[in-house]
């Protein structure tokens, strides 16, 4: 019975807290909606019909379960641990984001909401939201930082094709944080008919728990697939973290399997020792309150929020989901940082050895795999979450590698 | 009774409505901001709402957001905001100051230390937008214990079932947000505000003042007439943004105050 009382999977408490983290730090206008959302989610969560609808859509629309792939050439190249990839980049829309969006949109439909708003960084959550809204005939408005609109233009066009209105946000530095501010402003203005579909395990309670629950399909599948392939659990699981939804989805079902080492990889940008040139909230931040929850934040001495930097738009956020902050403080998960340069090396290696063009976000996880795998025996199983595909990033990567995309096809600019 | 309670008691005795003016501390810089704040009481302002700059003001529209950015760019911090209040207090012991902002700078400063410093600076009340009653243990209860009023926002989405929870630990006055939305956006309609204020007044003995969406002296008069007073923020801040000298800003504030007091 001891284990029941010492579970890492019991949170959050009724106030939405994971230890000191989480909570409901929102304006009064939003508070009644958040309480109603929580009530409706509790009902849906216990309703087999809700999950039956989810399962059917996950199977036929998203393409779940996503494969569990043993990356043999990568394993061989690194010469150590056996490496598996959870292939969530093969989902419809190219990332893990749609797992959660389907859940929230089904909930919005149950609540009779007709207008969906979302924030997006890399554009993957925006595309997933626009996709599911198109499928169900719902109005969709996506807030996206103006900087991100520029560096993720293929996703902007995708959202428009899917019928969504994309609003570039120019306040602040025009990235994910600012997009979230403007989405909250929209919500506070259009409370009655609007559902705010948050893309990560952050925001006011119940969002961190709800998004985690929807993304946990990743970890549940991974567990079953590795049991089938290897007859046991992995030794180490690794995922990249911006807000932390793909990581929370992989980690959560493993939290009480204490023998499994859990590693979250933050975006180290140009290096965590360089002030403001990274997005590693846990490695380089301290607890604060933003966007409805208490969590580790990049902030200055006065409590003003700092703008981070990452080559990956999807990790470019000064905070992190509150449950990660808690797992960090209680020591159940480890958190490390990977630089832009290391992520780009992982990108190249993944393309060359496995024929998979990964998104820059999971490249951070892969880069850490590259660091630890060589020192481990072949009997050590690592499972990393390949949470997104790299189509959206080819322009960024081309720039970083000095390849002229506008020049004669196939010719190296450098 | 603190300065806020005393001020509303005076107003009631005189049969006048309260005029509350919001300015961002340190906008466009410390000295020019202090000049405006010092002039507010003579312009007819009954309660000063002093904005605490924050990088991510989620409940505010562009006008207040930009004011915060100007103040931060000019080196404003929580400490300097309290210093500005302290400077003002040297010349005015009667006008209540309510600090309005977001929780993170306060949390970062440390709640106990903040309350001590705020009290020493002559701050009388707090409006912290992202602290609903569900988070009262964070700052509201410690503030009340220190004798600093905690002024709560009630909104059009605060229904009858929820109203008692919103009013429970509220002191000083109740701030009714006239619209669902951000500061400086939609225009408040007196015919919609009136019944809402009546609903709140039926549930509390505290004064109710109305803010958000009041842009000119006529609206100030009309909205103040539905309640115990009104708040104007963005319309004043917009004049500071335009670079108007303090005397012109204060002349406009005086016109707004005249409107509210005519109600």
Interface residues (C-beta under 8 A of the other chain):
Chain A: X15 X23 X24 X25 X26 X27 X28 X29 X30 X31 X32 X33 X171 X172 X177 X181 X184 X185 X188 X189 X190 X191 X192 X288 X289 X290 X291 X292 X294 X297 X299 X301 X302 X303 X304 X305
Chain B: X53 X54 X55 X56 X57 X58 X59 X61 X62 X65 X72 X77 X78 X79 X102 X103 X104 X105 X106 X107 X108 X109 X129 X130 X131 X132 X133 X134 X135 X152 X153 X154 X155 X156 X157 X158 X159 X162 X166 X177 X180 X181 X182 X185 X186
